[in-house]
Amino acid sequence: MGRTSTVVVGGGCSGVLAAVQLLRHGTGRVTMVEPDTTLGAGVAYRTPVAAHVLNSRAATMSGDPEDPDDFLAWTRRRGIPLRAAGFAVRRDYGRYLHDLLDAAAVDNPGRFTHVRARVTGLGLGAGIQILTDGGTALRADRVVLAIGHTSPSQPHQLSDSAAGHPGYVPDPWRPGALDAIPLERPVLLLGTGLTAVDVALALQIRGMRAPIHAISRHGLLPLVHTAEPTTAPIGLPPTADSLAAVIRQLRQTARRAADWRDIVDGTRPTVNALWAGLSLEDRRRFLRHACRYWEIHRHRMAPSVAVVVRGMLADGALRVQAATLSTVTAEAEQLLVEARSGTRWRVGTVVNCTGRGSAARSALGRRLLADGLARPDPLGVGVDVDADGRLVSAAGRGHDRILVIGALRRGQWWETDAVPEIRAQARGLLRVAAPHPRIAA
């Protein structure tokens, strides 16, 4: 009888943490299918900009659910000065994930393989067939989908000429995407979240000489972490049965908290239980009306980043405005951006900072939906999964052999793509009974 073999699709944070758990606590072979040479960096941690730091404290970023100090111990071994309350450089965290996987592979010789390819589809039969863009078909007993986020969706307000204009940057996280932006011409960022902050920092470091405009419907920037972590987190009990009840409890709890961060950080462990208790209509209502306000409180800037951003705001280098986008059109070497209010900006570059796209809308996600192997979650944010992370088919059945981790779970789980949640999901894969091996490992 062969040992169960697993293919992990995706080599970013989710894929690495899944593979590490399967190697450490399983016995079968683990194959990671990822086109990039370097594993662990993904989209989030490949940035070369040293000012791009994590948005969570180092003490919370261990990739090992059994050792909360693992990341800090790695920084000490690497000679990286970092306090537990500090915020690590993102590219360093990518190196940590790479080393975590490398160590697990070394400790389990002959069980790990990296295939440089992109998965294009799955086929069911005696085991699972994994189709790749190189024409190679792999076979495995089960698959873990860890495909992460995709490029931002293109705003429908862009004209065809603007979408094809050299001054339009559709994905700021594509390597080299910001390198050709003229520094002497104004730039407009579509979005005011953490991606917009990262782009503004990168341009400022390059020596941007013209103003950077950032617009969004609410015009809200992320709020800021305190220099030291909260000492008295206050969480909500996971019992509220409506969005109105959750908001009411948050307000009541805020009245007795020393700092609003106490509530946000204390509630985070119960967010998914609260989410599960909401009706579908309440979840939709949250997305329409409350999501942005939660996001700016939950996903905060590191203090060092906030200092730079405040300086840019003070001297006019960064100008943030609430505006609803109406049209973006091309005018020779410029792009004309118009808001519904009538405000216009003529800029050299427009950067799409609307946030990472849904993993369900990736090429593989669309293929799984088209083939009936998956169905959208009720909100259309990710794909439908059961309580253990099994992919749910169009017919409503959970696949014992196809598991989902990370961003694809968004919709069924609201908190699903930060490291504490991903490492817990990775460990949770071990509780899902492995299928009877049908392929010799």
DRENTOR-183160 format. One line per 8 residues: number of its first residue (from 1); their letters; for each residue x, y, z of C-alpha. Coordinates in nm, 2 decimals, padded with zeros to 4 digits. Layout:
# residues N
NUM	A	X:Y:Z | ...
END
This chain:
# residues 441
1	MGRTSTVV	00.00:00.00:00.00 | 00.14:00.34:-00.10 | 00.15:00.63:00.14 | -00.09:00.91:00.08 | 00.05:01.17:-00.16 | -00.05:01.54:-00.15 | -00.01:01.81:-00.41 | -00.01:02.17:-00.27
9	VGGGCSGV	-00.11:02.42:-00.53 | 00.06:02.75:-00.46 | 00.39:02.84:-00.30 | 00.31:03.15:-00.10 | 00.25:03.18:00.27 | -00.06:02.95:00.27 | 00.11:02.68:00.06 | 00.43:02.68:00.26
17	LAAVQLLR	00.25:02.66:00.60 | 00.03:02.37:00.47 | 00.34:02.18:00.33 | 00.53:02.23:00.65 | 00.25:02.07:00.86 | 00.21:01.78:00.61 | 00.58:01.71:00.62 | 00.62:01.74:00.99
25	HGTGRVTM	00.32:01.54:01.09 | 00.24:01.32:00.79 | 00.42:01.03:00.62 | 00.33:01.07:00.25 | 00.50:01.27:-00.03 | 00.42:01.64:-00.06 | 00.46:01.81:-00.40 | 00.43:02.18:-00.43
33	VEPDTTLG	00.33:02.32:-00.77 | 00.44:02.68:-00.80 | 00.59:02.86:-01.10 | 00.82:03.08:-00.90 | 01.17:02.96:-00.82 | 01.16:03.10:-00.46 | 00.90:02.96:-00.23 | 00.74:03.15:00.05
41	AGVAYRTP	00.75:03.51:-00.09 | 00.42:03.50:-00.28 | 00.28:03.84:-00.36 | 00.29:03.98:-00.01 | 00.66:03.93:00.08 | 00.85:03.97:-00.24 | 00.87:04.35:-00.23 | 01.23:04.49:-00.23
49	VAAHVLNS	01.13:04.81:-00.05 | 01.27:04.80:00.31 | 01.00:05.05:00.42 | 00.74:04.78:00.34 | 00.70:04.62:00.68 | 00.44:04.37:00.82 | 00.12:04.52:00.94 | 00.12:04.28:01.24
57	RAATMSGD	00.37:04.26:01.53 | 00.66:04.02:01.51 | 00.53:03.83:01.82 | 00.22:03.72:01.63 | 00.39:03.60:01.31 | 00.53:03.26:01.39 | 00.45:03.00:01.12 | 00.46:02.72:01.38
65	PEDPDDFL	00.14:02.68:01.58 | 00.33:02.49:01.85 | 00.61:02.75:01.89 | 00.48:03.11:01.91 | 00.84:03.24:01.93 | 00.97:03.06:01.61 | 00.98:03.37:01.39 | 01.16:03.58:01.66
73	AWTRRRGI	01.41:03.30:01.71 | 01.47:03.30:01.34 | 01.54:03.67:01.34 | 01.79:03.63:01.62 | 01.97:03.35:01.43 | 01.98:03.58:01.12 | 02.11:03.88:01.32 | 01.80:04.09:01.24
81	PLRAAGFA	01.74:04.34:01.53 | 01.36:04.31:01.60 | 01.16:04.34:01.92 | 00.85:04.12:01.98 | 00.64:04.44:01.95 | 00.82:04.55:01.63 | 00.72:04.52:01.27 | 00.95:04.31:01.05
89	VRRDYGRY	01.05:04.40:00.70 | 00.82:04.20:00.46 | 01.10:04.06:00.25 | 01.26:03.92:00.56 | 00.94:03.74:00.65 | 00.94:03.58:00.30 | 01.29:03.45:00.37 | 01.16:03.31:00.70
97	LHDLLDAA	00.88:03.12:00.53 | 01.13:02.98:00.27 | 01.36:02.87:00.55 | 01.07:02.71:00.74 | 00.98:02.49:00.44 | 01.35:02.42:00.36 | 01.40:02.29:00.71 | 01.09:02.07:00.70
105	AVDNPGRF	01.21:01.92:00.37 | 01.56:01.85:00.50 | 01.42:01.68:00.81 | 01.20:01.46:00.58 | 01.44:01.36:00.30 | 01.28:01.23:-00.02 | 00.93:01.35:00.07 | 00.92:01.70:-00.08
113	THVRARVT	00.93:01.81:-00.44 | 00.88:02.15:-00.60 | 00.74:02.14:-00.95 | 00.78:02.48:-01.14 | 00.45:02.50:-01.32 | 00.11:02.66:-01.30 | -00.19:02.44:-01.23 | -00.47:02.49:-01.49
121	GLGLGAGI	-00.72:02.23:-01.38 | -00.81:01.92:-01.18 | -00.95:01.59:-01.29 | -01.12:01.33:-01.07 | -01.08:00.96:-01.11 | -00.85:00.71:-00.94 | -00.70:00.98:-00.73 | -00.67:01.33:-00.87
129	QILTDGGT	-00.51:01.44:-01.19 | -00.34:01.78:-01.17 | -00.31:01.96:-01.51 | -00.04:02.21:-01.56 | 00.05:02.48:-01.81 | 00.35:02.29:-01.92 | 00.14:02.00:-02.04 | 00.25:01.78:-01.75
137	ALRADRVV	-00.02:01.59:-01.56 | 00.06:01.49:-01.20 | -00.14:01.24:-00.99 | -00.21:01.25:-00.62 | -00.44:01.12:-00.35 | -00.54:01.47:-00.25 | -00.49:01.83:-00.33 | -00.46:02.14:-00.11
145	LAIGHTSP	-00.56:02.46:-00.29 | -00.35:02.75:-00.15 | -00.36:02.98:-00.45 | -00.39:03.31:-00.26 | -00.50:03.64:-00.40 | -00.49:03.75:-00.76 | -00.44:04.09:-00.93 | -00.69:04.36:-00.86
153	SQPHQLSD	-01.01:04.37:-01.06 | -01.01:04.63:-01.34 | -01.25:04.91:-01.25 | -01.53:04.93:-01.50 | -01.50:05.30:-01.52 | -01.18:05.27:-01.73 | -01.22:05.33:-02.10 | -01.05:05.08:-02.33
161	SAAGHPGY	-00.79:05.35:-02.42 | -00.71:05.41:-02.06 | -00.69:05.04:-01.98 | -00.43:05.00:-02.25 | -00.24:05.32:-02.18 | 00.12:05.29:-02.06 | 00.03:05.52:-01.77 | -00.22:05.27:-01.62
169	VPDPWRPG	-00.07:05.03:-01.37 | -00.32:04.74:-01.33 | -00.13:04.56:-01.06 | 00.12:04.74:-00.84 | 00.25:04.41:-00.70 | 00.37:04.29:-01.04 | 00.75:04.29:-01.02 | 00.88:04.62:-01.16
177	ALDAIPLE	00.53:04.76:-01.20 | 00.63:05.10:-01.04 | 00.97:05.13:-01.19 | 00.87:05.32:-01.50 | 00.64:05.58:-01.34 | 00.76:05.93:-01.43 | 00.84:06.10:-01.10 | 00.78:06.45:-01.23
185	RPVLLLGT	00.41:06.39:-01.33 | 00.12:06.36:-01.08 | 00.01:06.01:-00.99 | -00.34:05.90:-00.89 | -00.40:05.59:-00.67 | -00.74:05.42:-00.70 | -00.79:05.32:-00.34 | -00.67:05.45:00.00
193	GLTAVDVA	-00.60:05.12:00.19 | -00.27:04.95:00.27 | -00.19:04.89:-00.09 | -00.21:05.26:-00.16 | 00.01:05.33:00.14 | 00.27:05.09:00.01 | 00.27:05.24:-00.34 | 00.30:05.60:-00.19
201	LALQIRGM	00.59:05.48:00.02 | 00.77:05.32:-00.28 | 00.73:05.63:-00.49 | 00.84:05.86:-00.22 | 01.16:05.65:-00.17 | 01.22:05.67:-00.55 | 01.22:06.05:-00.52 | 00.87:06.14:-00.64
209	RAPIHAIS	00.86:06.51:-00.72 | 00.49:06.55:-00.82 | 00.19:06.51:-00.60 | 00.04:06.17:-00.53 | -00.34:06.17:-00.52 | -00.53:05.89:-00.36 | -00.91:05.85:-00.39 | -01.17:05.61:-00.26
217	RHGLLPLV	-01.54:05.62:-00.18 | -01.48:05.70:00.19 | -01.13:05.86:00.16 | -01.02:05.67:00.47 | -00.66:05.57:00.53 | -00.58:05.27:00.76 | -00.54:05.36:01.12 | -00.22:05.31:01.32
225	HTAEPTTA	-00.09:05.06:01.57 | 00.04:05.18:01.90 | 00.41:05.16:01.97 | 00.35:04.89:02.23 | 00.07:04.62:02.21 | -00.24:04.65:02.40 | -00.22:04.50:02.75 | -00.59:04.45:02.81
233	PIGLPPTA	-00.77:04.31:02.50 | -01.15:04.29:02.54 | -01.32:04.05:02.31 | -01.69:04.01:02.22 | -01.85:03.67:02.31 | -01.93:03.48:01.98 | -02.30:03.49:02.05 | -02.45:03.78:01.87
241	DSLAAVIR	-02.71:03.68:01.62 | -02.73:03.99:01.40 | -02.50:04.26:01.26 | -02.69:04.52:01.46 | -02.62:04.33:01.78 | -02.25:04.30:01.70 | -02.22:04.67:01.64 | -02.42:04.75:01.95
249	QLRQTARR	-02.19:04.52:02.16 | -01.88:04.69:02.01 | -02.00:05.03:02.10 | -02.09:04.93:02.45 | -01.76:04.76:02.50 | -01.57:05.06:02.37 | -01.71:05.28:02.65 | -01.51:05.09:02.91
257	AADWRDIV	-01.20:05.02:02.70 | -00.88:05.23:02.75 | -00.82:05.22:02.38 | -01.03:05.11:02.08 | -00.75:04.87:01.97 | -00.82:04.67:02.29 | -01.16:04.58:02.14 | -01.05:04.51:01.78
265	DGTRPTVN	-00.75:04.29:01.89 | -00.96:04.12:02.16 | -01.24:04.04:01.92 | -01.03:03.90:01.64 | -01.02:03.54:01.78 | -01.40:03.54:01.77 | -01.46:03.71:01.44 | -01.52:03.39:01.25
273	ALWAGLSL	-01.77:03.26:01.51 | -01.95:03.60:01.50 | -01.95:03.58:01.12 | -02.09:03.23:01.13 | -02.38:03.35:01.34 | -02.48:03.62:01.09 | -02.75:03.57:00.83 | -02.66:03.59:00.47
281	EDRRRFLR	-02.84:03.93:00.44 | -02.64:04.06:00.74 | -02.32:03.95:00.58 | -02.42:04.14:00.26 | -02.51:04.44:00.47 | -02.17:04.43:00.64 | -02.00:04.43:00.30 | -02.21:04.72:00.18
289	HACRYWEI	-02.20:04.94:00.48 | -01.95:04.84:00.75 | -01.66:04.65:00.59 | -01.44:04.95:00.51 | -01.47:05.09:00.87 | -01.38:04.75:01.01 | -01.08:04.72:00.77 | -00.92:05.05:00.87
297	HRHRMAPS	-00.94:04.95:01.23 | -00.84:04.59:01.19 | -00.56:04.63:00.92 | -00.35:04.91:01.06 | -00.03:05.08:00.96 | 00.29:05.02:01.16 | 00.40:05.33:01.35 | 00.71:05.38:01.13
305	VAVVVRGM	00.49:05.38:00.82 | 00.24:05.62:00.98 | 00.52:05.87:01.05 | 00.62:05.89:00.68 | 00.26:05.90:00.56 | 00.18:06.19:00.80 | 00.48:06.38:00.68 | 00.37:06.33:00.32
313	LADGALRV	00.02:06.45:00.40 | 00.15:06.75:00.58 | 00.37:06.87:00.30 | 00.11:06.79:00.02 | 00.32:06.51:-00.13 | 00.02:06.28:-00.06 | -00.34:06.41:-00.10 | -00.62:06.19:00.01
321	QAATLSTV	-00.98:06.26:-00.10 | -01.32:06.09:-00.07 | -01.45:06.06:-00.43 | -01.65:05.81:-00.63 | -01.49:05.73:-00.96 | -01.68:05.82:-01.27 | -01.45:05.78:-01.57 | -01.08:05.73:-01.66
329	TAEAEQLL	-00.99:05.83:-02.02 | -00.67:05.87:-02.21 | -00.55:06.21:-02.33 | -00.23:06.17:-02.53 | 00.05:06.11:-02.26 | -00.19:06.18:-01.98 | -00.49:06.02:-01.81 | -00.80:06.21:-01.72
337	VEARSGTR	-00.97:06.09:-01.41 | -01.32:06.23:-01.32 | -01.52:06.18:-01.01 | -01.90:06.19:-00.99 | -01.87:06.52:-00.81 | -01.71:06.67:-01.12 | -01.36:06.69:-00.97 | -01.10:06.61:-01.23
345	WRVGTVVN	-00.73:06.51:-01.22 | -00.49:06.51:-01.51 | -00.21:06.27:-01.42 | 00.07:06.08:-01.58 | -00.01:05.75:-01.40 | -00.31:05.58:-01.25 | -00.23:05.29:-01.02 | -00.50:05.03:-00.93
353	CTGRGSAA	-00.48:05.00:-00.55 | -00.83:04.87:-00.50 | -00.69:04.56:-00.32 | -00.60:04.21:-00.42 | -00.85:04.03:-00.63 | -01.06:03.73:-00.53 | -00.88:03.40:-00.56 | -01.20:03.25:-00.69
361	RSALGRRL	-01.15:03.47:-01.00 | -00.81:03.34:-01.08 | -00.76:03.13:-01.39 | -00.77:02.81:-01.18 | -01.06:02.93:-00.97 | -01.27:03.00:-01.28 | -01.18:02.66:-01.42 | -01.29:02.48:-01.11
369	LADGLARP	-01.62:02.67:-01.11 | -01.67:02.60:-01.48 | -01.60:02.23:-01.44 | -01.84:02.20:-01.15 | -01.57:02.10:-00.90 | -01.64:02.42:-00.70 | -01.92:02.66:-00.65 | -01.91:03.02:-00.53
377	DPLGVGVD	-01.97:03.09:-00.16 | -02.31:03.26:-00.10 | -02.14:03.61:-00.11 | -01.94:03.54:-00.43 | -01.62:03.63:-00.25 | -01.45:03.30:-00.26 | -01.55:02.94:-00.31 | -01.78:02.73:-00.09
385	VDADGRLV	-01.61:02.51:00.16 | -01.74:02.30:00.45 | -01.64:02.33:00.82 | -01.32:02.14:00.77 | -01.21:02.33:00.45 | -01.32:02.07:00.20 | -01.41:02.22:-00.14 | -01.78:02.20:-00.21
393	SAAGRGHD	-01.88:02.10:-00.56 | -02.16:02.26:-00.78 | -02.38:01.97:-00.67 | -02.33:02.07:-00.30 | -02.10:01.78:-00.20 | -01.77:01.82:-00.01 | -01.47:01.67:-00.18 | -01.27:01.44:00.05
401	RILVIGAL	-00.97:01.48:-00.17 | -00.97:01.86:-00.24 | -00.90:02.09:00.06 | -00.88:02.47:00.07 | -00.66:02.69:00.28 | -00.62:03.07:00.30 | -00.78:03.33:00.07 | -01.01:03.10:-00.12
409	RRGQWWET	-01.21:03.04:00.21 | -01.30:03.41:00.23 | -01.67:03.44:00.24 | -01.73:03.14:00.46 | -01.46:03.27:00.70 | -01.41:03.64:00.72 | -01.07:03.61:00.90 | -00.88:03.37:00.67
417	DAVPEIRA	-00.58:03.52:00.51 | -00.36:03.64:00.80 | -00.08:03.43:00.94 | -00.25:03.33:01.27 | -00.55:03.20:01.08 | -00.35:03.03:00.80 | -00.13:02.84:01.04 | -00.44:02.72:01.23
425	QARGLLRV	-00.59:02.61:00.90 | -00.27:02.43:00.80 | -00.27:02.24:01.13 | -00.64:02.17:01.08 | -00.56:01.99:00.76 | -00.42:01.71:00.97 | -00.76:01.65:01.13 | -00.92:01.58:00.79
433	AAPHPRIA	-00.88:01.21:00.74 | -00.64:01.13:00.46 | -00.81:00.93:00.17 | -00.71:00.57:00.12 | -00.40:00.59:-00.10 | -00.46:00.48:-00.45 | -00.13:00.58:-00.60 | 00.21:00.45:-00.50
441	A	00.40:00.73:-00.34
END
